[in-house]
């Protein structure tokens, strides 16, 4: 399936888009590439064995379990840590003395 420039211009008109000549040319080319990709996907046989299909098209990585680099005690990530909690400086706005009585 191909898209023509006139079709793209009609779509732009319906979407109330103003396209320059350069934009229209680029979008026509991009839409054509997308349609070609969809056509390639359409050629895939969904009834084919998935494992067999994957082996033919993609190199498989080795299946192994690695340690997550963030796996470890959270205290290692904290500049200050006390009794299982991160210690942060108190916000000045949270001090009771700093609140003004608005009554």
N, CA, C and O atoms as CSV, one atom per row, in Angstrom:
chain,resi,resn,atom,element,x,y,z
A,1,UNK,N,N,0.850,-1.179,0.000
A,1,UNK,CA,C,0.000,0.000,0.000
A,1,UNK,C,C,0.893,1.238,0.000
A,1,UNK,O,O,1.880,1.306,0.733
A,2,UNK,N,N,0.545,2.181,-0.804
A,2,UNK,CA,C,1.328,3.410,-0.906
A,2,UNK,C,C,0.456,4.602,-0.536
A,2,UNK,O,O,-0.762,4.582,-0.712
A,3,UNK,N,N,1.093,5.617,-0.030
A,3,UNK,CA,C,0.381,6.856,0.269
A,3,UNK,C,C,0.892,7.921,-0.697
A,3,UNK,O,O,2.093,8.061,-0.925
A,4,UNK,N,N,-0.039,8.649,-1.245
A,4,UNK,CA,C,0.323,9.698,-2.194
A,4,UNK,C,C,0.290,11.046,-1.496
A,4,UNK,O,O,-0.338,11.214,-0.451
A,5,UNK,N,N,0.964,11.971,-2.084
A,5,UNK,CA,C,1.051,13.329,-1.525
A,5,UNK,C,C,-0.341,13.932,-1.375
A,5,UNK,O,O,-0.615,14.599,-0.377
A,6,UNK,N,N,-1.228,13.709,-2.352
A,6,UNK,CA,C,-2.587,14.265,-2.294
A,6,UNK,C,C,-3.357,13.699,-1.100
A,6,UNK,O,O,-4.146,14.410,-0.478
A,7,UNK,N,N,-3.129,12.411,-0.777
A,7,UNK,CA,C,-3.790,11.815,0.378
A,7,UNK,C,C,-3.291,12.461,1.669
A,7,UNK,O,O,-4.079,12.747,2.571
A,8,UNK,N,N,-2.007,12.685,1.751
A,8,UNK,CA,C,-1.443,13.322,2.930
A,8,UNK,C,C,-1.967,14.745,3.083
A,8,UNK,O,O,-2.276,15.176,4.194
A,9,UNK,N,N,-2.067,15.464,1.992
A,9,UNK,CA,C,-2.588,16.832,2.041
A,9,UNK,C,C,-4.045,16.844,2.491
A,9,UNK,O,O,-4.456,17.753,3.211
A,10,UNK,N,N,-4.839,15.843,2.076
A,10,UNK,CA,C,-6.241,15.749,2.496
A,10,UNK,C,C,-6.316,15.461,4.002
A,10,UNK,O,O,-7.136,16.046,4.710
A,11,UNK,N,N,-5.466,14.569,4.476
A,11,UNK,CA,C,-5.425,14.267,5.908
A,11,UNK,C,C,-5.040,15.512,6.706
A,11,UNK,O,O,-5.639,15.798,7.743
A,12,UNK,N,N,-4.051,16.242,6.228
A,12,UNK,CA,C,-3.620,17.473,6.902
A,12,UNK,C,C,-4.751,18.493,6.921
A,12,UNK,O,O,-4.945,19.192,7.916
A,13,UNK,N,N,-5.491,18.580,5.831
A,13,UNK,CA,C,-6.621,19.517,5.771
A,13,UNK,C,C,-7.692,19.119,6.782
A,13,UNK,O,O,-8.229,19.976,7.484
A,14,UNK,N,N,-8.005,17.828,6.860
A,14,UNK,CA,C,-9.010,17.357,7.826
A,14,UNK,C,C,-8.569,17.589,9.264
A,14,UNK,O,O,-9.393,17.856,10.139
A,15,UNK,N,N,-7.261,17.487,9.506
A,15,UNK,CA,C,-6.718,17.709,10.844
A,15,UNK,C,C,-6.433,19.181,11.105
A,15,UNK,O,O,-5.958,19.552,12.178
A,16,UNK,N,N,-6.729,20.013,10.114
A,16,UNK,CA,C,-6.496,21.460,10.194
A,16,UNK,C,C,-5.030,21.779,10.476
A,16,UNK,O,O,-4.706,22.612,11.322
A,17,UNK,N,N,-4.154,21.091,9.742
A,17,UNK,CA,C,-2.722,21.321,9.851
A,17,UNK,C,C,-2.250,22.076,8.623
A,17,UNK,O,O,-2.663,21.783,7.501
A,18,UNK,N,N,-1.392,23.036,8.842
A,18,UNK,CA,C,-0.764,23.741,7.732
A,18,UNK,C,C,0.653,23.204,7.599
A,18,UNK,O,O,1.480,23.358,8.498
A,19,UNK,N,N,0.916,22.571,6.461
A,19,UNK,CA,C,2.227,21.972,6.233
A,19,UNK,C,C,2.958,22.738,5.150
A,19,UNK,O,O,2.381,23.104,4.126
A,20,UNK,N,N,4.224,22.971,5.390
A,20,UNK,CA,C,5.056,23.562,4.340
A,20,UNK,C,C,5.356,22.472,3.315
A,20,UNK,O,O,5.078,21.296,3.551
A,21,UNK,N,N,5.919,22.865,2.186
A,21,UNK,CA,C,6.272,21.889,1.155
A,21,UNK,C,C,7.260,20.859,1.704
A,21,UNK,O,O,7.137,19.661,1.445
A,22,UNK,N,N,8.230,21.343,2.459
A,22,UNK,CA,C,9.240,20.452,3.036
A,22,UNK,C,C,8.611,19.470,4.022
A,22,UNK,O,O,8.931,18.281,4.003
A,23,UNK,N,N,7.711,19.965,4.889
A,23,UNK,CA,C,7.046,19.098,5.859
A,23,UNK,C,C,6.179,18.057,5.164
A,23,UNK,O,O,6.171,16.891,5.558
A,24,UNK,N,N,5.447,18.473,4.130
A,24,UNK,CA,C,4.590,17.543,3.407
A,24,UNK,C,C,5.411,16.455,2.733
A,24,UNK,O,O,5.021,15.288,2.746
A,25,UNK,N,N,6.525,16.819,2.155
A,25,UNK,CA,C,7.400,15.836,1.509
A,25,UNK,C,C,7.958,14.862,2.533
A,25,UNK,O,O,7.962,13.652,2.309
A,26,UNK,N,N,8.428,15.390,3.656
A,26,UNK,CA,C,9.000,14.546,4.711
A,26,UNK,C,C,7.943,13.617,5.301
A,26,UNK,O,O,8.208,12.434,5.513
A,27,UNK,N,N,6.740,14.144,5.570
A,27,UNK,CA,C,5.679,13.317,6.146
A,27,UNK,C,C,5.206,12.249,5.174
A,27,UNK,O,O,4.881,11.137,5.591
A,28,UNK,N,N,5.163,12.566,3.895
A,28,UNK,CA,C,4.787,11.564,2.897
A,28,UNK,C,C,5.789,10.420,2.914
A,28,UNK,O,O,5.405,9.251,2.890
A,29,UNK,N,N,7.070,10.756,2.954
A,29,UNK,CA,C,8.129,9.745,2.989
A,29,UNK,C,C,8.046,8.925,4.285
A,29,UNK,O,O,8.181,7.702,4.247
A,30,UNK,N,N,7.825,9.589,5.434
A,30,UNK,CA,C,7.746,8.891,6.712
A,30,UNK,C,C,6.523,7.980,6.775
A,30,UNK,O,O,6.616,6.849,7.252
A,31,UNK,N,N,5.383,8.463,6.298
A,31,UNK,CA,C,4.170,7.637,6.294
A,31,UNK,C,C,4.353,6.429,5.390
A,31,UNK,O,O,3.886,5.337,5.715
A,32,UNK,N,N,5.019,6.609,4.269
A,32,UNK,CA,C,5.284,5.495,3.369
A,32,UNK,C,C,6.166,4.453,4.053
A,32,UNK,O,O,5.929,3.254,3.907
A,33,UNK,N,N,7.177,4.894,4.795
A,33,UNK,CA,C,8.047,3.961,5.519
A,33,UNK,C,C,7.258,3.193,6.578
A,33,UNK,O,O,7.479,1.996,6.768
A,34,UNK,N,N,6.354,3.863,7.259
A,34,UNK,CA,C,5.522,3.203,8.270
A,34,UNK,C,C,4.629,2.153,7.620
A,34,UNK,O,O,4.505,1.040,8.131
A,35,UNK,N,N,4.009,2.500,6.500
A,35,UNK,CA,C,3.153,1.546,5.804
A,35,UNK,C,C,3.940,0.338,5.301
A,35,UNK,O,O,3.435,-0.784,5.321
A,36,UNK,N,N,5.164,0.561,4.856
A,36,UNK,CA,C,6.010,-0.553,4.427
A,36,UNK,C,C,6.356,-1.457,5.604
A,36,UNK,O,O,6.426,-2.677,5.456
A,37,UNK,N,N,6.572,-0.860,6.768
A,37,UNK,CA,C,6.853,-1.648,7.965
A,37,UNK,C,C,5.640,-2.501,8.336
A,37,UNK,O,O,5.788,-3.677,8.668
A,38,UNK,N,N,4.433,-1.908,8.280
A,38,UNK,CA,C,3.212,-2.662,8.558
A,38,UNK,C,C,3.047,-3.815,7.571
A,38,UNK,O,O,2.602,-4.900,7.946
A,39,UNK,N,N,3.398,-3.581,6.335
A,39,UNK,CA,C,3.300,-4.639,5.331
A,39,UNK,C,C,4.263,-5.776,5.665
A,39,UNK,O,O,3.917,-6.945,5.495
A,40,UNK,N,N,5.460,-5.452,6.134
A,40,UNK,CA,C,6.414,-6.485,6.537
A,40,UNK,C,C,5.872,-7.278,7.721
A,40,UNK,O,O,6.041,-8.497,7.774
A,41,UNK,N,N,5.226,-6.611,8.667
A,41,UNK,CA,C,4.628,-7.294,9.815
A,41,UNK,C,C,3.492,-8.196,9.355
A,41,UNK,O,O,3.321,-9.299,9.876
A,42,UNK,N,N,2.723,-7.738,8.390
A,42,UNK,CA,C,1.597,-8.511,7.878
A,42,UNK,C,C,2.076,-9.828,7.248
A,42,UNK,O,O,1.327,-10.805,7.212
A,43,UNK,N,N,3.309,-9.855,6.758
A,43,UNK,CA,C,3.844,-11.059,6.117
A,43,UNK,C,C,4.231,-12.145,7.122
A,43,UNK,O,O,4.469,-13.287,6.730
A,44,UNK,N,N,4.295,-11.807,8.406
A,44,UNK,CA,C,4.678,-12.777,9.433
A,44,UNK,C,C,3.544,-13.770,9.623
A,44,UNK,O,O,2.379,-13.386,9.726
A,45,UNK,N,N,3.888,-15.034,9.669
A,45,UNK,CA,C,2.893,-16.090,9.867
A,45,UNK,C,C,2.634,-16.258,11.360
A,45,UNK,O,O,3.521,-16.711,12.084
A,46,UNK,N,N,1.441,-15.903,11.841
A,46,UNK,CA,C,1.175,-16.004,13.279
A,46,UNK,C,C,1.050,-17.448,13.755
A,46,UNK,O,O,1.145,-17.713,14.953
A,47,UNK,N,N,0.837,-18.386,12.829
A,47,UNK,CA,C,0.695,-19.790,13.217
A,47,UNK,C,C,2.029,-20.511,13.300
A,47,UNK,O,O,2.084,-21.664,13.727
A,48,UNK,N,N,3.114,-19.842,12.892
A,48,UNK,CA,C,4.439,-20.464,12.948
A,48,UNK,C,C,4.861,-20.632,14.400
A,48,UNK,O,O,4.439,-19.874,15.274
A,49,UNK,N,N,5.689,-21.619,14.643
A,49,UNK,CA,C,6.205,-21.867,15.987
A,49,UNK,C,C,7.034,-20.656,16.425
A,49,UNK,O,O,7.985,-20.273,15.743
A,50,UNK,N,N,6.677,-20.064,17.549
A,50,UNK,CA,C,7.338,-18.837,18.005
A,50,UNK,C,C,8.824,-19.055,18.277
A,50,UNK,O,O,9.641,-18.211,17.912
A,51,UNK,N,N,9.185,-20.156,18.902
A,51,UNK,CA,C,10.591,-20.407,19.213
A,51,UNK,C,C,11.395,-20.596,17.933
A,51,UNK,O,O,12.513,-20.096,17.813
A,52,UNK,N,N,10.829,-21.306,16.997
A,52,UNK,CA,C,11.520,-21.537,15.729
A,52,UNK,C,C,11.697,-20.228,14.974
A,52,UNK,O,O,12.747,-19.978,14.381
A,53,UNK,N,N,10.674,-19.408,15.001
A,53,UNK,CA,C,10.727,-18.115,14.322
A,53,UNK,C,C,11.775,-17.205,14.968
A,53,UNK,O,O,12.506,-16.506,14.266
A,54,UNK,N,N,11.848,-17.212,16.285
A,54,UNK,CA,C,12.799,-16.355,16.995
A,54,UNK,C,C,14.231,-16.788,16.730
A,54,UNK,O,O,15.112,-15.941,16.580
A,55,UNK,N,N,14.478,-18.086,16.670
A,55,UNK,CA,C,15.831,-18.573,16.433
A,55,UNK,C,C,16.333,-18.175,15.059
A,55,UNK,O,O,17.525,-17.924,14.880
A,56,UNK,N,N,15.445,-18.115,14.099
A,56,UNK,CA,C,15.860,-17.758,12.754
A,56,UNK,C,C,16.178,-16.283,12.622
A,56,UNK,O,O,17.077,-15.910,11.868
A,57,UNK,N,N,15.458,-15.436,13.343
A,57,UNK,CA,C,15.585,-14.006,13.110
A,57,UNK,C,C,16.416,-13.258,14.152
A,57,UNK,O,O,16.917,-12.169,13.870
A,58,UNK,N,N,16.569,-13.826,15.354
A,58,UNK,CA,C,17.217,-13.087,16.421
A,58,UNK,C,C,18.217,-13.969,17.154
A,58,UNK,O,O,17.928,-15.125,17.466
A,59,UNK,N,N,19.375,-13.425,17.422
A,59,UNK,CA,C,20.339,-14.151,18.239
A,59,UNK,C,C,19.870,-14.097,19.684
A,59,UNK,O,O,19.530,-13.031,20.197
A,60,UNK,N,N,19.854,-15.241,20.330
A,60,UNK,CA,C,19.377,-15.289,21.709
A,60,UNK,C,C,20.526,-15.006,22.669
A,60,UNK,O,O,21.659,-15.428,22.437
A,61,UNK,N,N,20.229,-14.303,23.728
A,61,UNK,CA,C,21.241,-14.053,24.742
A,61,UNK,C,C,21.288,-15.226,25.703
A,61,UNK,O,O,20.336,-15.999,25.799
A,62,UNK,N,N,22.380,-15.351,26.400
A,62,UNK,CA,C,22.528,-16.417,27.384
A,62,UNK,C,C,21.624,-16.111,28.569
A,62,UNK,O,O,21.578,-14.980,29.054
A,63,UNK,N,N,20.906,-17.128,29.029
A,63,UNK,CA,C,19.994,-16.961,30.147
A,63,UNK,C,C,20.778,-17.116,31.444
A,63,UNK,O,O,21.226,-18.212,31.779
A,64,UNK,N,N,20.941,-16.016,32.170
A,64,UNK,CA,C,21.674,-16.064,33.424
A,64,UNK,C,C,21.092,-15.022,34.380
A,64,UNK,O,O,20.465,-14.050,33.959
A,65,UNK,N,N,21.310,-15.245,35.646
A,65,UNK,CA,C,20.827,-14.330,36.673
A,65,UNK,C,C,22.023,-13.544,37.192
A,65,UNK,O,O,22.995,-14.120,37.682
A,66,UNK,N,N,21.941,-12.234,37.078
A,66,UNK,CA,C,22.997,-11.361,37.581
A,66,UNK,C,C,22.468,-10.588,38.780
A,66,UNK,O,O,21.263,-10.387,38.931
A,67,UNK,N,N,23.377,-10.171,39.611
A,67,UNK,CA,C,23.019,-9.373,40.776
A,67,UNK,C,C,22.624,-7.967,40.326
A,67,UNK,O,O,23.297,-7.355,39.497
A,68,UNK,N,N,21.551,-7.480,40.872
A,68,UNK,CA,C,21.118,-6.118,40.592
A,68,UNK,C,C,22.111,-5.167,41.260
A,68,UNK,O,O,22.393,-5.317,42.449
A,69,UNK,N,N,22.661,-4.168,40.503
A,69,UNK,CA,C,23.650,-3.272,41.114
A,69,UNK,C,C,23.083,-2.485,42.296
A,69,UNK,O,O,23.848,-2.016,43.139
A,70,UNK,N,N,21.763,-2.331,42.372
A,70,UNK,CA,C,21.181,-1.605,43.504
A,70,UNK,C,C,20.812,-2.549,44.647
A,70,UNK,O,O,20.334,-2.118,45.697
A,71,UNK,N,N,21.041,-3.831,44.425
A,71,UNK,CA,C,20.720,-4.782,45.470
A,71,UNK,C,C,21.755,-4.646,46.581
A,71,UNK,O,O,22.953,-4.806,46.347
A,72,UNK,N,N,21.307,-4.362,47.741
A,72,UNK,CA,C,22.192,-4.162,48.879
A,72,UNK,C,C,21.473,-3.313,49.907
A,72,UNK,O,O,20.343,-2.882,49.676
A,73,UNK,N,N,22.099,-3.073,51.015
A,73,UNK,CA,C,21.434,-2.291,52.061
A,73,UNK,C,C,21.235,-0.832,51.632
A,73,UNK,O,O,22.124,-0.210,51.051
A,74,UNK,N,N,20.051,-0.309,51.933
A,74,UNK,CA,C,19.754,1.083,51.606
A,74,UNK,C,C,20.668,2.044,52.350
A,74,UNK,O,O,20.921,3.155,51.883
A,75,UNK,N,N,21.153,1.626,53.488
A,75,UNK,CA,C,22.024,2.500,54.261
A,75,UNK,C,C,23.288,2.858,53.482
A,75,UNK,O,O,23.916,3.882,53.751
A,76,UNK,N,N,23.663,2.010,52.512
A,76,UNK,CA,C,24.830,2.325,51.683
A,76,UNK,C,C,24.561,3.516,50.768
A,76,UNK,O,O,25.496,4.189,50.335
A,77,UNK,N,N,23.298,3.776,50.473
A,77,UNK,CA,C,22.927,4.871,49.575
A,77,UNK,C,C,22.674,6.183,50.322
A,77,UNK,O,O,22.628,7.248,49.706
A,78,UNK,N,N,22.515,6.110,51.620
A,78,UNK,CA,C,22.113,7.276,52.390
A,78,UNK,C,C,23.311,8.022,52.954
A,78,UNK,O,O,24.222,7.398,53.499
A,79,UNK,N,N,23.329,9.361,52.834
A,79,UNK,CA,C,24.395,10.119,53.479
A,79,UNK,C,C,24.283,10.030,55.003
A,79,UNK,O,O,25.294,9.950,55.701
A,80,UNK,N,N,23.045,10.045,55.517
A,80,UNK,CA,C,22.805,9.875,56.952
A,80,UNK,C,C,21.711,8.831,57.131
A,80,UNK,O,O,20.678,8.879,56.463
A,81,UNK,N,N,21.944,7.894,58.031
A,81,UNK,CA,C,21.014,6.783,58.232
A,81,UNK,C,C,20.932,6.492,59.724
A,81,UNK,O,O,21.956,6.295,60.378
A,82,UNK,N,N,19.710,6.465,60.266
A,82,UNK,CA,C,19.560,6.201,61.702
A,82,UNK,C,C,18.308,5.351,61.924
A,82,UNK,O,O,17.230,5.696,61.441
A,83,UNK,N,N,18.447,4.262,62.640
A,83,UNK,CA,C,17.360,3.373,63.038
A,83,UNK,C,C,16.487,2.937,61.855
A,83,UNK,O,O,15.266,2.842,61.978
A,84,UNK,N,N,17.119,2.677,60.722
A,84,UNK,CA,C,16.372,2.182,59.563
A,84,UNK,C,C,15.706,3.262,58.738
A,84,UNK,O,O,14.873,2.944,57.889
A,85,UNK,N,N,16.039,4.539,58.952
A,85,UNK,CA,C,15.423,5.637,58.215
A,85,UNK,C,C,16.498,6.561,57.647
A,85,UNK,O,O,17.590,6.691,58.201
A,86,UNK,N,N,16.162,7.192,56.539
A,86,UNK,CA,C,17.009,8.251,56.013
A,86,UNK,C,C,16.877,9.455,56.925
A,86,UNK,O,O,15.774,9.776,57.366
A,87,UNK,N,N,17.968,10.118,57.211
A,87,UNK,CA,C,17.936,11.323,58.040
A,87,UNK,C,C,18.094,12.516,57.116
A,87,UNK,O,O,19.080,12.628,56.386
A,88,UNK,N,N,17.105,13.410,57.157
A,88,UNK,CA,C,17.107,14.602,56.319
A,88,UNK,C,C,17.063,15.833,57.200
A,88,UNK,O,O,16.553,15.769,58.318
A,89,UNK,N,N,17.587,16.960,56.719
A,89,UNK,CA,C,17.495,18.177,57.513
A,89,UNK,C,C,16.040,18.626,57.615
A,89,UNK,O,O,15.258,18.459,56.679
A,90,UNK,N,N,15.699,19.184,58.741
A,90,UNK,CA,C,14.336,19.658,58.953
A,90,UNK,C,C,14.090,20.892,58.105
A,90,UNK,O,O,14.957,21.756,57.972
A,91,UNK,N,N,12.892,20.963,57.532
A,91,UNK,CA,C,12.529,22.122,56.736
A,91,UNK,C,C,12.176,23.279,57.660
A,91,UNK,O,O,11.418,23.088,58.611
A,92,UNK,N,N,12.700,24.465,57.407
A,92,UNK,CA,C,12.398,25.601,58.285
A,92,UNK,C,C,10.909,25.902,58.367
A,92,UNK,O,O,10.436,26.356,59.408
A,93,UNK,N,N,10.172,25.664,57.314
A,93,UNK,CA,C,8.738,25.967,57.307
A,93,UNK,C,C,7.962,25.042,58.221
A,93,UNK,O,O,6.812,25.330,58.550
A,94,UNK,N,N,8.560,23.937,58.642
A,94,UNK,CA,C,7.867,22.977,59.483
A,94,UNK,C,C,8.032,23.275,60.972
A,94,UNK,O,O,7.386,22.626,61.795
A,95,UNK,N,N,8.863,24.222,61.334
A,95,UNK,CA,C,9.033,24.575,62.739
A,95,UNK,C,C,7.834,25.389,63.213
A,95,UNK,O,O,7.392,26.317,62.535
A,96,UNK,N,N,7.316,25.031,64.378
A,96,UNK,CA,C,6.118,25.679,64.902
A,96,UNK,C,C,6.343,27.164,65.141
A,96,UNK,O,O,5.407,27.950,64.996
A,97,UNK,N,N,7.542,27.569,65.499
A,97,UNK,CA,C,7.825,28.969,65.792
A,97,UNK,C,C,7.770,29.835,64.538
A,97,UNK,O,O,7.557,31.044,64.630
A,98,UNK,N,N,7.959,29.236,63.382
A,98,UNK,CA,C,7.985,29.986,62.142
A,98,UNK,C,C,6.595,30.301,61.595
A,98,UNK,O,O,6.458,31.159,60.723
A,99,UNK,N,N,5.540,29.606,62.104
A,99,UNK,CA,C,4.188,29.862,61.624
A,99,UNK,C,C,3.669,31.134,62.260
A,99,UNK,O,O,3.777,31.330,63.471
A,100,UNK,N,N,3.106,31.992,61.435
A,100,UNK,CA,C,2.510,33.221,61.969
A,100,UNK,C,C,1.036,32.990,62.233
A,100,UNK,O,O,0.362,32.300,61.468
A,101,UNK,N,N,0.544,33.556,63.299
A,101,UNK,CA,C,-0.874,33.437,63.609
A,101,UNK,C,C,-1.642,34.358,62.697
A,101,UNK,O,O,-1.461,35.575,62.725
A,102,UNK,N,N,-2.524,33.756,61.863
A,102,UNK,CA,C,-3.260,34.538,60.876
A,102,UNK,C,C,-4.599,35.025,61.409
A,102,UNK,O,O,-5.383,35.574,60.634
A,103,UNK,N,N,-4.899,34.853,62.680
A,103,UNK,CA,C,-6.205,35.278,63.197
A,103,UNK,C,C,-6.178,36.709,63.654
A,103,UNK,O,O,-7.194,37.229,64.117
